């Protein structure tokens, strides 16, 4: 009888250890598995359309970043035409004050909205400055921002700053600053082993409460607020880029995969993984913890006479698709995908 009890106890701890190992290893995403076509209609509930009217001028060639705040849609142009502010779908102003003057910026490394104060915040990496304007385009101020960042955003009046790769003698990881760029606190510590700079520009999904941030080094998905960061998911990616390569900034991804971008919706996560040779998409269902892999992700909801130009995450329930326009049509045409809840 005693031997049986000991055996049961041993089996319990073996099972507990194996479960912990599975949890520690994370959710398995095997990109080598059988591929099936994935259609947008599988995870989209409904579709709507809107047009942003640009006053008959070719002011936006392709959207780079896009934010929505009530009746405002504010975006940056991929080809350097500044920030465009639309109110009620009509162009209100264009902020393109390039230069070295007191109210100007050299380049737009990235921008975000301080919705608490109705400010447009531009990060200028060349001058290491934070430049602010109102939604009407009026200059607010310019503030020193000495830390190098790959991306940033503003949540509830505080900036969340992102520099994933380790930089010697400079701040790395994820941290906060106040409204004038003064350092606040560390949210995700730096990782001195991670010196590999990702090839892809997308770092997070924004909503009014915080950001979903994918750590490309450890394939972890965090939810981050100005006060804290907590781990939502860990992915066991196959074939992932080995850590040894991530410790060497001169190495490429070669035959291994790294995240390009992801959309963290309420019910699904849509992940895009790329190597130098291939590009795959993964649709992960949070409800039943299943996933599918494809190299043929199809927006079957797109009108027949339109092509997709770019995609932009709006919130956990909405994805905006920039569509092609006819010649001499300078307006922006967006397909709004309402994701299943």
Buried (B, 14 or more C-beta within 10 A) or exposed (E): EEEEEEEEEEEEEEEEEEEEEEEEEBBEBEBEEEBEEBBBEBBBEEBEEEBBEBEEEEBBEEBBBBBBBEEBBBBBBBEEBBBBBBBEBEBBBBBBBBEEEEEBBBEBBBBBBBBEBBBBBBBBBEBBBBBBBBBEBEBBEBBEBEBBBBBBBBBEEBBBBBBBBBBEEEBBBBBBBEBEBEBBEBBBEBBEEBBBEBEEEBBBBBBEEBBBBBBBBBBBBBBBBBEEBEEBBBBBBEEBBEEEBBBEEEBEBEEBBBBBBBBBBEBBBBBBBBBEEEEBBBBBBBEEEEBBBBEEBEBEBBEEEBEEBBBBBBBBBBBBBBBEBEEEEBBBBBBBBBBEE
